């Protein structure tokens, strides 16, 4: 069951979660035109989330974004992730009292 939680408080169940893995690469072009690729450290894993919430959920997400609070996300496969909001897109109104946005979450723990 999918969901975005603040502690044990459900913010919304209406979300789409995509796990993104981004390796740290340094690419140098050599004098002969070939490229040298270096992988530095371990890859960064983040969650890209699209969600819809009511007004109370919007206020909770804005507060968590401002305070750097920890949120928990459960995806469609039942995996639980804890992390903090790195980026939040602009809010758009879906219909009266309901809003949607996108979030990028850093993953601090897989529960």
C-alpha positions in Angstrom: 0.0 0.0 0.0 1.6 3.3 -1.1 1.7 6.3 1.2 3.7 9.3 2.4 3.9 9.6 6.2 5.1 12.1 8.8 6.0 9.7 11.6 2.8 7.6 11.9 0.6 10.3 10.4 -0.6 9.6 6.8 -0.2 12.6 4.5 -1.4 11.0 1.3 -1.9 7.7 -0.4 -2.1 9.3 -3.9 1.5 9.2 -5.1 3.8 7.7 -7.7 7.3 6.7 -6.6 10.3 6.2 -8.9 13.7 5.2 -7.4 16.6 7.0 -9.1 20.2 5.9 -8.9 22.8 8.5 -10.0 26.5 7.6 -10.0 29.1 10.3 -9.6 31.0 10.4 -12.8 33.9 12.6 -13.9 34.4 12.5 -17.7 37.6 13.8 -19.2 38.3 14.1 -23.0 41.8 13.1 -23.8 44.0 14.7 -26.5 43.2 11.9 -29.0 39.4 12.6 -28.6 38.6 9.5 -26.5 36.9 9.9 -23.1 38.1 8.7 -19.7 35.3 8.0 -17.3 35.9 7.9 -13.5 33.3 6.7 -11.0 33.7 8.4 -7.6 32.4 6.8 -4.4 29.0 5.0 -4.2 26.0 6.1 -6.3 23.4 8.4 -4.8 19.9 6.9 -4.5 16.9 9.3 -4.5 13.1 9.0 -4.9 11.2 11.0 -7.5 7.7 11.4 -6.2 4.5 12.8 -7.8 1.7 13.3 -5.4 -1.8 14.7 -4.8 -2.9 16.0 -1.4 -5.7 18.0 0.3 -5.0 21.4 1.9 -3.9 19.9 5.2 -1.5 17.6 3.4 -0.1 20.6 1.5 0.5 22.4 4.8 2.2 19.4 6.3 4.6 18.9 3.3 5.4 22.7 3.3 6.3 22.5 7.0 8.4 19.3 6.5 10.2 21.0 3.6 10.9 24.1 5.6 12.1 22.2 8.8 14.0 19.4 7.0 11.9 16.9 8.8 12.1 13.1 8.2 9.3 11.5 6.0 8.6 7.9 5.3 7.5 6.7 1.9 6.0 3.3 1.0 6.1 2.4 -2.7 3.9 0.1 -4.7 6.1 -2.9 -4.0 5.8 -2.4 -0.2 9.4 -1.0 0.2 9.6 1.7 2.9 12.1 4.5 2.7 12.9 7.3 5.2 14.4 10.5 4.0 14.3 14.3 3.7 12.9 16.5 1.0 15.6 17.9 -1.2 13.4 19.6 -3.8 9.8 20.4 -4.0 8.1 21.6 -7.2 5.5 24.3 -7.4 2.0 23.5 -6.3 -0.7 23.3 -8.9 -4.4 23.1 -8.1 -6.2 20.0 -9.3 -9.7 20.9 -8.2 -11.2 22.6 -5.2 -9.2 21.8 -2.1 -6.7 19.4 -3.8 -3.2 20.1 -5.0 -0.4 18.3 -6.7 3.4 18.7 -6.8 6.6 16.7 -7.2 9.2 15.9 -4.6 12.8 14.7 -4.7 13.7 12.7 -1.5 17.1 11.8 -0.3 17.1 8.2 1.1 18.6 8.0 4.6 17.3 4.5 5.5 15.4 1.6 3.9 13.1 0.3 6.5 
